[in-house]
Every structure is written in structure tokens, then in C-alpha cells.
Amino acid sequence: MSTQLNELKADKVVDARGTACPGPLLEAKRAMASVPMGGIMEVLSSDEGTNEDIPLWAKKVGHEYLGNIAEAGYWRIFVKRNK
């Protein structure tokens, strides 16, 4: 799955590394407005809680959580805008 995620080209990248919860989620919420319908947002976060927060938020508001990739010291989290 991470191979497929690595091949995704994000329409918007949110670099929230170094911010603690709820910072990455708040930045992702704000940034989603600038992602085109059907587009992909990639969130970079060093806060482990973001791996739970983003999928829950995406499901709640109707977007599609695509998965995450663990990098050295942070995660790359992918969400598709559906509405």
C-alpha cells in the first residue's frame, strides 16, 4: 500500500511537522478548502495522534482517508477530497 501512496501526486501539501495536537488537524481542515474536488491532500506530521485524528475527521466530513507512510521522524498522511 505504501508503494501506491508514494506514487500519489498531492494537490496540496500541509507541512505540520513540529506542531502538537490539534495543530496538524486544524491546518489540514483549513487547507482542504484549497484542494480541488477529487484532489489529494498530503499532511506531514510529527505528532503521532494525527494518525488517528485525520482518518476520523475525514470520515466524519465525507472525505476519503487513503493511508499514511512512516518516514524518519514524521508521517505522510493522504486524504482525498470528496465534497
PDB file of N, CA, C and O in Angstrom:
ATOM      1  N   MET A   1       0.819  -1.199   0.000  1.00  0.00           N
ATOM      2  CA  MET A   1       0.000   0.000   0.000  1.00  0.00           C
ATOM      3  C   MET A   1       0.865   1.266   0.000  1.00  0.00           C
ATOM      4  O   MET A   1       0.534   2.239  -0.678  1.00  0.00           O
ATOM      5  N   SER A   2       1.965   1.259   0.752  1.00  0.00           N
ATOM      6  CA  SER A   2       2.807   2.458   0.798  1.00  0.00           C
ATOM      7  C   SER A   2       3.426   2.753  -0.560  1.00  0.00           C
ATOM      8  O   SER A   2       3.713   3.910  -0.867  1.00  0.00           O
ATOM      9  N   THR A   3       3.639   1.714  -1.388  1.00  0.00           N
ATOM     10  CA  THR A   3       4.169   1.949  -2.732  1.00  0.00           C
ATOM     11  C   THR A   3       3.181   2.778  -3.535  1.00  0.00           C
ATOM     12  O   THR A   3       3.575   3.718  -4.224  1.00  0.00           O
ATOM     13  N   GLN A   4       1.888   2.435  -3.451  1.00  0.00           N
ATOM     14  CA  GLN A   4       0.869   3.197  -4.165  1.00  0.00           C
ATOM     15  C   GLN A   4       0.774   4.620  -3.627  1.00  0.00           C
ATOM     16  O   GLN A   4       0.633   5.569  -4.398  1.00  0.00           O
ATOM     17  N   LEU A   5       0.850   4.770  -2.318  1.00  0.00           N
ATOM     18  CA  LEU A   5       0.788   6.106  -1.728  1.00  0.00           C
ATOM     19  C   LEU A   5       1.978   6.951  -2.164  1.00  0.00           C
ATOM     20  O   LEU A   5       1.829   8.146  -2.417  1.00  0.00           O
ATOM     21  N   ASN A   6       3.156   6.340  -2.253  1.00  0.00           N
ATOM     22  CA  ASN A   6       4.347   7.068  -2.691  1.00  0.00           C
ATOM     23  C   ASN A   6       4.198   7.616  -4.095  1.00  0.00           C
ATOM     24  O   ASN A   6       4.835   8.606  -4.453  1.00  0.00           O
ATOM     25  N   GLU A   7       3.352   6.971  -4.895  1.00  0.00           N
ATOM     26  CA  GLU A   7       3.170   7.391  -6.285  1.00  0.00           C
ATOM     27  C   GLU A   7       2.131   8.496  -6.433  1.00  0.00           C
ATOM     28  O   GLU A   7       2.002   9.080  -7.509  1.00  0.00           O
ATOM     29  N   LEU A   8       1.389   8.791  -5.369  1.00  0.00           N
ATOM     30  CA  LEU A   8       0.370   9.842  -5.436  1.00  0.00           C
ATOM     31  C   LEU A   8       1.022  11.215  -5.581  1.00  0.00           C
ATOM     32  O   LEU A   8       2.062  11.494  -4.985  1.00  0.00           O
ATOM     33  N   LYS A   9       0.394  12.052  -6.375  1.00  0.00           N
ATOM     34  CA  LYS A   9       0.821  13.441  -6.519  1.00  0.00           C
ATOM     35  C   LYS A   9      -0.215  14.297  -5.803  1.00  0.00           C
ATOM     36  O   LYS A   9      -1.347  14.437  -6.268  1.00  0.00           O
ATOM     37  N   ALA A  10       0.175  14.863  -4.680  1.00  0.00           N
ATOM     38  CA  ALA A  10      -0.750  15.664  -3.881  1.00  0.00           C
ATOM     39  C   ALA A  10      -1.019  17.010  -4.548  1.00  0.00           C
ATOM     40  O   ALA A  10      -0.114  17.645  -5.088  1.00  0.00           O
ATOM     41  N   ASP A  11      -2.285  17.430  -4.498  1.00  0.00           N
ATOM     42  CA  ASP A  11      -2.663  18.758  -4.984  1.00  0.00           C
ATOM     43  C   ASP A  11      -2.290  19.818  -3.957  1.00  0.00           C
ATOM     44  O   ASP A  11      -2.076  20.979  -4.305  1.00  0.00           O
ATOM     45  N   LYS A  12      -2.212  19.416  -2.689  1.00  0.00           N
ATOM     46  CA  LYS A  12      -1.859  20.331  -1.603  1.00  0.00           C
ATOM     47  C   LYS A  12      -1.061  19.560  -0.570  1.00  0.00           C
ATOM     48  O   LYS A  12      -1.463  18.471  -0.160  1.00  0.00           O
ATOM     49  N   VAL A  13       0.079  20.118  -0.141  1.00  0.00           N
ATOM     50  CA  VAL A  13       0.882  19.518   0.921  1.00  0.00           C
ATOM     51  C   VAL A  13       0.853  20.453   2.120  1.00  0.00           C
ATOM     52  O   VAL A  13       1.175  21.636   2.008  1.00  0.00           O
ATOM     53  N   VAL A  14       0.463  19.909   3.268  1.00  0.00           N
ATOM     54  CA  VAL A  14       0.417  20.669   4.510  1.00  0.00           C
ATOM     55  C   VAL A  14       1.561  20.174   5.389  1.00  0.00           C
ATOM     56  O   VAL A  14       1.562  19.025   5.829  1.00  0.00           O
ATOM     57  N   ASP A  15       2.530  21.046   5.642  1.00  0.00           N
ATOM     58  CA  ASP A  15       3.663  20.663   6.486  1.00  0.00           C
ATOM     59  C   ASP A  15       3.387  21.121   7.912  1.00  0.00           C
ATOM     60  O   ASP A  15       3.610  22.280   8.264  1.00  0.00           O
ATOM     61  N   ALA A  16       2.894  20.180   8.733  1.00  0.00           N
ATOM     62  CA  ALA A  16       2.561  20.488  10.130  1.00  0.00           C
ATOM     63  C   ALA A  16       3.554  19.845  11.086  1.00  0.00           C
ATOM     64  O   ALA A  16       3.263  19.671  12.269  1.00  0.00           O
ATOM     65  N   ARG A  17       4.745  19.488  10.562  1.00  0.00           N
ATOM     66  CA  ARG A  17       5.764  18.892  11.432  1.00  0.00           C
ATOM     67  C   ARG A  17       6.168  19.897  12.500  1.00  0.00           C
ATOM     68  O   ARG A  17       6.312  21.089  12.227  1.00  0.00           O
ATOM     69  N   GLY A  18       6.349  19.398  13.724  1.00  0.00           N
ATOM     70  CA  GLY A  18       6.756  20.259  14.817  1.00  0.00           C
ATOM     71  C   GLY A  18       5.590  20.878  15.575  1.00  0.00           C
ATOM     72  O   GLY A  18       5.805  21.538  16.592  1.00  0.00           O
ATOM     73  N   THR A  19       4.365  20.680  15.107  1.00  0.00           N
ATOM     74  CA  THR A  19       3.212  21.181  15.845  1.00  0.00           C
ATOM     75  C   THR A  19       2.527  20.016  16.551  1.00  0.00           C
ATOM     76  O   THR A  19       2.478  18.899  16.037  1.00  0.00           O
ATOM     77  N   ALA A  20       2.004  20.300  17.730  1.00  0.00           N
ATOM     78  CA  ALA A  20       1.345  19.267  18.526  1.00  0.00           C
ATOM     79  C   ALA A  20      -0.158  19.304  18.288  1.00  0.00           C
ATOM     80  O   ALA A  20      -0.698  20.293  17.794  1.00  0.00           O
ATOM     81  N   CYS A  21      -0.810  18.236  18.639  1.00  0.00           N
ATOM     82  CA  CYS A  21      -2.256  18.113  18.543  1.00  0.00           C
ATOM     83  C   CYS A  21      -2.904  19.285  19.286  1.00  0.00           C
ATOM     84  O   CYS A  21      -2.478  19.592  20.399  1.00  0.00           O
ATOM     85  N   PRO A  22      -3.898  19.942  18.729  1.00  0.00           N
ATOM     86  CA  PRO A  22      -4.608  19.646  17.488  1.00  0.00           C
ATOM     87  C   PRO A  22      -4.084  20.405  16.269  1.00  0.00           C
ATOM     88  O   PRO A  22      -4.784  20.488  15.259  1.00  0.00           O
ATOM     89  N   GLY A  23      -2.879  20.956  16.336  1.00  0.00           N
ATOM     90  CA  GLY A  23      -2.331  21.761  15.237  1.00  0.00           C
ATOM     91  C   GLY A  23      -2.406  21.137  13.855  1.00  0.00           C
ATOM     92  O   GLY A  23      -2.944  21.761  12.940  1.00  0.00           O
ATOM     93  N   PRO A  24      -1.880  19.910  13.666  1.00  0.00           N
ATOM     94  CA  PRO A  24      -1.920  19.317  12.326  1.00  0.00           C
ATOM     95  C   PRO A  24      -3.338  19.152  11.776  1.00  0.00           C
ATOM     96  O   PRO A  24      -3.576  19.367  10.588  1.00  0.00           O
ATOM     97  N   LEU A  25      -4.271  18.772  12.637  1.00  0.00           N
ATOM     98  CA  LEU A  25      -5.657  18.606  12.191  1.00  0.00           C
ATOM     99  C   LEU A  25      -6.257  19.951  11.788  1.00  0.00           C
ATOM    100  O   LEU A  25      -6.934  20.048  10.764  1.00  0.00           O
ATOM    101  N   LEU A  26      -6.013  20.980  12.586  1.00  0.00           N
ATOM    102  CA  LEU A  26      -6.542  22.301  12.261  1.00  0.00           C
ATOM    103  C   LEU A  26      -5.961  22.820  10.946  1.00  0.00           C
ATOM    104  O   LEU A  26      -6.679  23.405  10.135  1.00  0.00           O
ATOM    105  N   GLU A  27      -4.673  22.608  10.738  1.00  0.00           N
ATOM    106  CA  GLU A  27      -4.048  23.032   9.482  1.00  0.00           C
ATOM    107  C   GLU A  27      -4.633  22.267   8.298  1.00  0.00           C
ATOM    108  O   GLU A  27      -4.847  22.837   7.229  1.00  0.00           O
ATOM    109  N   ALA A  28      -4.892  20.963   8.494  1.00  0.00           N
ATOM    110  CA  ALA A  28      -5.482  20.146   7.430  1.00  0.00           C
ATOM    111  C   ALA A  28      -6.889  20.630   7.097  1.00  0.00           C
ATOM    112  O   ALA A  28      -7.250  20.726   5.924  1.00  0.00           O
ATOM    113  N   LYS A  29      -7.678  20.934   8.110  1.00  0.00           N
ATOM    114  CA  LYS A  29      -9.043  21.427   7.880  1.00  0.00           C
ATOM    115  C   LYS A  29      -9.032  22.710   7.062  1.00  0.00           C
ATOM    116  O   LYS A  29      -9.804  22.858   6.115  1.00  0.00           O
ATOM    117  N   ARG A  30      -8.150  23.642   7.434  1.00  0.00           N
ATOM    118  CA  ARG A  30      -8.050  24.913   6.701  1.00  0.00           C
ATOM    119  C   ARG A  30      -7.603  24.691   5.263  1.00  0.00           C
ATOM    120  O   ARG A  30      -8.134  25.306   4.338  1.00  0.00           O
ATOM    121  N   ALA A  31      -6.631  23.814   5.078  1.00  0.00           N
ATOM    122  CA  ALA A  31      -6.043  23.613   3.748  1.00  0.00           C
ATOM    123  C   ALA A  31      -6.977  22.883   2.790  1.00  0.00           C
ATOM    124  O   ALA A  31      -6.881  23.069   1.576  1.00  0.00           O
ATOM    125  N   MET A  32      -7.879  22.052   3.317  1.00  0.00           N
ATOM    126  CA  MET A  32      -8.741  21.260   2.439  1.00  0.00           C
ATOM    127  C   MET A  32      -9.576  22.143   1.515  1.00  0.00           C
ATOM    128  O   MET A  32      -9.922  21.716   0.414  1.00  0.00           O
ATOM    129  N   ALA A  33      -9.904  23.354   1.934  1.00  0.00           N
ATOM    130  CA  ALA A  33     -10.696  24.260   1.095  1.00  0.00           C
ATOM    131  C   ALA A  33      -9.987  24.603  -0.212  1.00  0.00           C
ATOM    132  O   ALA A  33     -10.641  24.937  -1.200  1.00  0.00           O
ATOM    133  N   SER A  34      -8.655  24.524  -0.227  1.00  0.00           N
ATOM    134  CA  SER A  34      -7.911  24.868  -1.445  1.00  0.00           C
ATOM    135  C   SER A  34      -7.576  23.642  -2.299  1.00  0.00           C
ATOM    136  O   SER A  34      -6.891  23.757  -3.314  1.00  0.00           O
ATOM    137  N   VAL A  35      -8.062  22.473  -1.884  1.00  0.00           N
ATOM    138  CA  VAL A  35      -7.843  21.242  -2.664  1.00  0.00           C
ATOM    139  C   VAL A  35      -9.024  21.082  -3.609  1.00  0.00           C
ATOM    140  O   VAL A  35     -10.171  21.169  -3.169  1.00  0.00           O
ATOM    141  N   PRO A  36      -8.777  20.848  -4.911  1.00  0.00           N
ATOM    142  CA  PRO A  36      -9.897  20.677  -5.841  1.00  0.00           C
ATOM    143  C   PRO A  36     -10.704  19.415  -5.520  1.00  0.00           C
ATOM    144  O   PRO A  36     -10.180  18.466  -4.936  1.00  0.00           O
ATOM    145  N   MET A  37     -11.974  19.414  -5.906  1.00  0.00           N
ATOM    146  CA  MET A  37     -12.820  18.251  -5.704  1.00  0.00           C
ATOM    147  C   MET A  37     -12.171  17.025  -6.338  1.00  0.00           C
ATOM    148  O   MET A  37     -11.782  17.059  -7.506  1.00  0.00           O
ATOM    149  N   GLY A  38     -12.055  15.951  -5.574  1.00  0.00           N
ATOM    150  CA  GLY A  38     -11.400  14.739  -6.067  1.00  0.00           C
ATOM    151  C   GLY A  38      -9.885  14.785  -5.945  1.00  0.00           C
ATOM    152  O   GLY A  38      -9.196  13.828  -6.300  1.00  0.00           O
ATOM    153  N   GLY A  39      -9.366  15.907  -5.438  1.00  0.00           N
ATOM    154  CA  GLY A  39      -7.922  16.080  -5.302  1.00  0.00           C
ATOM    155  C   GLY A  39      -7.388  15.431  -4.031  1.00  0.00           C
ATOM    156  O   GLY A  39      -8.148  14.985  -3.170  1.00  0.00           O
ATOM    157  N   ILE A  40      -6.077  15.390  -3.937  1.00  0.00           N
ATOM    158  CA  ILE A  40      -5.387  14.742  -2.819  1.00  0.00           C
ATOM    159  C   ILE A  40      -4.652  15.777  -1.976  1.00  0.00           C
ATOM    160  O   ILE A  40      -3.956  16.651  -2.493  1.00  0.00           O
ATOM    161  N   MET A  41      -4.828  15.652  -0.657  1.00  0.00           N
ATOM    162  CA  MET A  41      -4.059  16.467   0.283  1.00  0.00           C
ATOM    163  C   MET A  41      -3.108  15.542   1.033  1.00  0.00           C
ATOM    164  O   MET A  41      -3.499  14.464   1.481  1.00  0.00           O
ATOM    165  N   GLU A  42      -1.868  15.971   1.162  1.00  0.00           N
ATOM    166  CA  GLU A  42      -0.875  15.226   1.929  1.00  0.00           C
ATOM    167  C   GLU A  42      -0.518  16.059   3.151  1.00  0.00           C
ATOM    168  O   GLU A  42      -0.140  17.224   3.023  1.00  0.00           O
ATOM    169  N   VAL A  43      -0.636  15.462   4.341  1.00  0.00           N
ATOM    170  CA  VAL A  43      -0.306  16.144   5.585  1.00  0.00           C
ATOM    171  C   VAL A  43       0.972  15.533   6.140  1.00  0.00           C
ATOM    172  O   VAL A  43       1.051  14.318   6.325  1.00  0.00           O
ATOM    173  N   LEU A  44       1.973  16.365   6.407  1.00  0.00           N
ATOM    174  CA  LEU A  44       3.212  15.917   7.037  1.00  0.00           C
ATOM    175  C   LEU A  44       3.107  16.259   8.516  1.00  0.00           C
ATOM    176  O   LEU A  44       2.928  17.423   8.874  1.00  0.00           O
ATOM    177  N   SER A  45       3.218  15.249   9.377  1.00  0.00           N
ATOM    178  CA  SER A  45       3.051  15.493  10.807  1.00  0.00           C
ATOM    179  C   SER A  45       4.011  14.651  11.626  1.00  0.00           C
ATOM    180  O   SER A  45       4.221  13.470  11.351  1.00  0.00           O
ATOM    181  N   SER A  46       4.587  15.281  12.638  1.00  0.00           N
ATOM    182  CA  SER A  46       5.460  14.556  13.563  1.00  0.00           C
ATOM    183  C   SER A  46       4.690  14.160  14.828  1.00  0.00           C
ATOM    184  O   SER A  46       5.255  13.538  15.728  1.00  0.00           O
ATOM    185  N   ASP A  47       3.410  14.517  14.896  1.00  0.00           N
ATOM    186  CA  ASP A  47       2.570  14.183  16.048  1.00  0.00           C
ATOM    187  C   ASP A  47       1.823  12.878  15.767  1.00  0.00           C
ATOM    188  O   ASP A  47       0.987  12.817  14.866  1.00  0.00           O
ATOM    189  N   GLU A  48       2.128  11.836  16.542  1.00  0.00           N
ATOM    190  CA  GLU A  48       1.556  10.513  16.301  1.00  0.00           C
ATOM    191  C   GLU A  48       0.036  10.506  16.356  1.00  0.00           C
ATOM    192  O   GLU A  48      -0.599   9.721  15.651  1.00  0.00           O
ATOM    193  N   GLY A  49      -0.555  11.354  17.169  1.00  0.00           N
ATOM    194  CA  GLY A  49      -2.012  11.420  17.286  1.00  0.00           C
ATOM    195  C   GLY A  49      -2.707  11.793  15.995  1.00  0.00           C
ATOM    196  O   GLY A  49      -3.885  11.490  15.810  1.00  0.00           O
ATOM    197  N   THR A  50      -1.984  12.449  15.097  1.00  0.00           N
ATOM    198  CA  THR A  50      -2.564  12.840  13.814  1.00  0.00           C
ATOM    199  C   THR A  50      -2.997  11.613  13.019  1.00  0.00           C
ATOM    200  O   THR A  50      -3.937  11.694  12.229  1.00  0.00           O
ATOM    201  N   ASN A  51      -2.327  10.477  13.215  1.00  0.00           N
ATOM    202  CA  ASN A  51      -2.683   9.248  12.500  1.00  0.00           C
ATOM    203  C   ASN A  51      -4.067   8.742  12.883  1.00  0.00           C
ATOM    204  O   ASN A  51      -4.675   7.975  12.136  1.00  0.00           O
ATOM    205  N   GLU A  52      -4.571   9.167  14.042  1.00  0.00           N
ATOM    206  CA  GLU A  52      -5.936   8.823  14.445  1.00  0.00           C
ATOM    207  C   GLU A  52      -6.897   9.967  14.121  1.00  0.00           C
ATOM    208  O   GLU A  52      -8.023   9.738  13.680  1.00  0.00           O
ATOM    209  N   ASP A  53      -6.438  11.201  14.343  1.00  0.00           N
ATOM    210  CA  ASP A  53      -7.307  12.370  14.162  1.00  0.00           C
ATOM    211  C   ASP A  53      -7.741  12.571  12.716  1.00  0.00           C
ATOM    212  O   ASP A  53      -8.922  12.797  12.450  1.00  0.00           O
ATOM    213  N   ILE A  54      -6.805  12.494  11.784  1.00  0.00           N
ATOM    214  CA  ILE A  54      -7.122  12.778  10.382  1.00  0.00           C
ATOM    215  C   ILE A  54      -8.130  11.764   9.807  1.00  0.00           C
ATOM    216  O   ILE A  54      -9.111  12.182   9.192  1.00  0.00           O
ATOM    217  N   PRO A  55      -7.920  10.435   9.986  1.00  0.00           N
ATOM    218  CA  PRO A  55      -8.917   9.499   9.449  1.00  0.00           C
ATOM    219  C   PRO A  55     -10.314   9.702  10.044  1.00  0.00           C
ATOM    220  O   PRO A  55     -11.307   9.606   9.323  1.00  0.00           O
ATOM    221  N   LEU A  56     -10.402   9.979  11.344  1.00  0.00           N
ATOM    222  CA  LEU A  56     -11.706  10.210  11.982  1.00  0.00           C
ATOM    223  C   LEU A  56     -12.369  11.457  11.411  1.00  0.00           C
ATOM    224  O   LEU A  56     -13.563  11.446  11.109  1.00  0.00           O
ATOM    225  N   TRP A  57     -11.603  12.526  11.263  1.00  0.00           N
ATOM    226  CA  TRP A  57     -12.134  13.765  10.698  1.00  0.00           C
ATOM    227  C   TRP A  57     -12.579  13.546   9.253  1.00  0.00           C
ATOM    228  O   TRP A  57     -13.663  13.983   8.865  1.00  0.00           O
ATOM    229  N   ALA A  58     -11.755  12.878   8.464  1.00  0.00           N
ATOM    230  CA  ALA A  58     -12.086  12.646   7.055  1.00  0.00           C
ATOM    231  C   ALA A  58     -13.408  11.892   6.923  1.00  0.00           C
ATOM    232  O   ALA A  58     -14.264  12.271   6.123  1.00  0.00           O
ATOM    233  N   LYS A  59     -13.573  10.832   7.701  1.00  0.00           N
ATOM    234  CA  LYS A  59     -14.806  10.051   7.655  1.00  0.00           C
ATOM    235  C   LYS A  59     -16.001  10.892   8.077  1.00  0.00           C
ATOM    236  O   LYS A  59     -17.065  10.819   7.462  1.00  0.00           O
ATOM    237  N   LYS A  60     -15.830  11.682   9.117  1.00  0.00           N
ATOM    238  CA  LYS A  60     -16.915  12.495   9.662  1.00  0.00           C
ATOM    239  C   LYS A  60     -17.434  13.515   8.651  1.00  0.00           C
ATOM    240  O   LYS A  60     -18.639  13.747   8.561  1.00  0.00           O
ATOM    241  N   VAL A  61     -16.522  14.121   7.894  1.00  0.00           N
ATOM    242  CA  VAL A  61     -16.936  15.181   6.963  1.00  0.00           C
ATOM    243  C   VAL A  61     -17.111  14.703   5.517  1.00  0.00           C
ATOM    244  O   VAL A  61     -17.467  15.495   4.644  1.00  0.00           O
ATOM    245  N   GLY A  62     -16.866  13.428   5.262  1.00  0.00           N
ATOM    246  CA  GLY A  62     -17.135  12.884   3.927  1.00  0.00           C
ATOM    247  C   GLY A  62     -15.956  12.824   2.978  1.00  0.00           C
ATOM    248  O   GLY A  62     -16.150  12.654   1.775  1.00  0.00           O
ATOM    249  N   HIS A  63     -14.738  12.958   3.483  1.00  0.00           N
ATOM    250  CA  HIS A  63     -13.560  12.790   2.635  1.00  0.00           C
ATOM    251  C   HIS A  63     -13.064  11.351   2.770  1.00  0.00           C
ATOM    252  O   HIS A  63     -13.547  10.604   3.621  1.00  0.00           O
ATOM    253  N   GLU A  64     -12.115  10.967   1.946  1.00  0.00           N
ATOM    254  CA  GLU A  64     -11.607   9.597   1.962  1.00  0.00           C
ATOM    255  C   GLU A  64     -10.161   9.555   2.458  1.00  0.00           C
ATOM    256  O   GLU A  64      -9.257  10.106   1.829  1.00  0.00           O
ATOM    257  N   TYR A  65      -9.964   8.896   3.585  1.00  0.00           N
ATOM    258  CA  TYR A  65      -8.608   8.682   4.116  1.00  0.00           C
ATOM    259  C   TYR A  65      -7.966   7.592   3.279  1.00  0.00           C
ATOM    260  O   TYR A  65      -8.515   6.498   3.152  1.00  0.00           O
ATOM    261  N   LEU A  66      -6.799   7.886   2.704  1.00  0.00           N
ATOM    262  CA  LEU A  66      -6.141   6.931   1.808  1.00  0.00           C
ATOM    263  C   LEU A  66      -5.044   6.122   2.490  1.00  0.00           C
ATOM    264  O   LEU A  66      -4.670   5.056   2.002  1.00  0.00           O
ATOM    265  N   GLY A  67      -4.519   6.619   3.622  1.00  0.00           N
ATOM    266  CA  GLY A  67      -3.464   5.901   4.326  1.00  0.00           C
ATOM    267  C   GLY A  67      -2.326   6.822   4.701  1.00  0.00           C
ATOM    268  O   GLY A  67      -2.366   8.027   4.452  1.00  0.00           O
ATOM    269  N   ASN A  68      -1.300   6.225   5.310  1.00  0.00           N
ATOM    270  CA  ASN A  68      -0.140   7.018   5.693  1.00  0.00           C
ATOM    271  C   ASN A  68       1.146   6.237   5.464  1.00  0.00           C
ATOM    272  O   ASN A  68       1.138   5.013   5.332  1.00  0.00           O
ATOM    273  N   ILE A  69       2.237   6.966   5.422  1.00  0.00           N
ATOM    274  CA  ILE A  69       3.572   6.396   5.251  1.00  0.00           C
ATOM    275  C   ILE A  69       4.435   6.929   6.389  1.00  0.00           C
ATOM    276  O   ILE A  69       4.501   8.139   6.606  1.00  0.00           O
ATOM    277  N   ALA A  70       5.088   6.040   7.107  1.00  0.00           N
ATOM    278  CA  ALA A  70       6.003   6.463   8.174  1.00  0.00           C
ATOM    279  C   ALA A  70       7.350   6.810   7.558  1.00  0.00           C
ATOM    280  O   ALA A  70       7.945   6.006   6.841  1.00  0.00           O
ATOM    281  N   GLU A  71       7.818   8.007   7.845  1.00  0.00           N
ATOM    282  CA  GLU A  71       9.143   8.453   7.426  1.00  0.00           C
ATOM    283  C   GLU A  71       9.991   8.586   8.688  1.00  0.00           C
ATOM    284  O   GLU A  71       9.520   8.280   9.784  1.00  0.00           O
ATOM    285  N   ALA A  72      11.221   9.032   8.547  1.00  0.00           N
ATOM    286  CA  ALA A  72      12.104   9.209   9.711  1.00  0.00           C
ATOM    287  C   ALA A  72      11.650  10.422  10.516  1.00  0.00           C
ATOM    288  O   ALA A  72      11.947  11.557  10.144  1.00  0.00           O
ATOM    289  N   GLY A  73      10.933  10.193  11.613  1.00  0.00           N
ATOM    290  CA  GLY A  73      10.528  11.273  12.495  1.00  0.00           C
ATOM    291  C   GLY A  73       9.195  11.927  12.184  1.00  0.00           C
ATOM    292  O   GLY A  73       8.783  12.844  12.894  1.00  0.00           O
ATOM    293  N   TYR A  74       8.512  11.481  11.143  1.00  0.00           N
ATOM    294  CA  TYR A  74       7.198  12.050  10.823  1.00  0.00           C
ATOM    295  C   TYR A  74       6.398  11.092   9.954  1.00  0.00           C
ATOM    296  O   TYR A  74       6.908  10.070   9.497  1.00  0.00           O
ATOM    297  N   TRP A  75       5.126  11.444   9.733  1.00  0.00           N
ATOM    298  CA  TRP A  75       4.244  10.638   8.884  1.00  0.00           C
ATOM    299  C   TRP A  75       3.746  11.480   7.734  1.00  0.00           C
ATOM    300  O   TRP A  75       3.599  12.696   7.848  1.00  0.00           O
ATOM    301  N   ARG A  76       3.487  10.809   6.618  1.00  0.00           N
ATOM    302  CA  ARG A  76       2.848  11.413   5.450  1.00  0.00           C
ATOM    303  C   ARG A  76       1.442  10.809   5.387  1.00  0.00           C
ATOM    304  O   ARG A  76       1.286   9.602   5.205  1.00  0.00           O
ATOM    305  N   ILE A  77       0.431  11.649   5.537  1.00  0.00           N
ATOM    306  CA  ILE A  77      -0.954  11.202   5.626  1.00  0.00           C
ATOM    307  C   ILE A  77      -1.714  11.737   4.416  1.00  0.00           C
ATOM    308  O   ILE A  77      -1.636  12.924   4.098  1.00  0.00           O
ATOM    309  N   PHE A  78      -2.447  10.850   3.748  1.00  0.00           N
ATOM    310  CA  PHE A  78      -3.114  11.196   2.495  1.00  0.00           C
ATOM    311  C   PHE A  78      -4.633  11.158   2.624  1.00  0.00           C
ATOM    312  O   PHE A  78      -5.200  10.196   3.143  1.00  0.00           O
ATOM    313  N   VAL A  79      -5.286  12.223   2.143  1.00  0.00           N
ATOM    314  CA  VAL A  79      -6.749  12.323   2.181  1.00  0.00           C
ATOM    315  C   VAL A  79      -7.234  12.827   0.828  1.00  0.00           C
ATOM    316  O   VAL A  79      -6.665  13.759   0.260  1.00  0.00           O
ATOM    317  N   LYS A  80      -8.296  12.196   0.315  1.00  0.00           N
ATOM    318  CA  LYS A  80      -8.911  12.617  -0.952  1.00  0.00           C
ATOM    319  C   LYS A  80     -10.142  13.452  -0.638  1.00  0.00           C
ATOM    320  O   LYS A  80     -10.977  13.054   0.174  1.00  0.00           O
ATOM    321  N   ARG A  81     -10.256  14.611  -1.280  1.00  0.00           N
ATOM    322  CA  ARG A  81     -11.418  15.481  -1.060  1.00  0.00           C
ATOM    323  C   ARG A  81     -12.606  14.959  -1.846  1.00  0.00           C
ATOM    324  O   ARG A  81     -12.533  14.789  -3.063  1.00  0.00           O
ATOM    325  N   ASN A  82     -13.700  14.707  -1.141  1.00  0.00           N
ATOM    326  CA  ASN A  82     -14.904  14.185  -1.790  1.00  0.00           C
ATOM    327  C   ASN A  82     -16.074  15.159  -1.793  1.00  0.00           C
ATOM    328  O   ASN A  82     -17.062  14.921  -2.488  1.00  0.00           O
ATOM    329  N   LYS A  83     -15.990  16.251  -1.035  1.00  0.00           N
ATOM    330  CA  LYS A  83     -17.112  17.186  -1.038  1.00  0.00           C
ATOM    331  C   LYS A  83     -16.661  18.597  -0.738  1.00  0.00           C
ATOM    332  O   LYS A  83     -17.483  19.513  -0.701  1.00  0.00           O
TER     333      LYS A  83
END
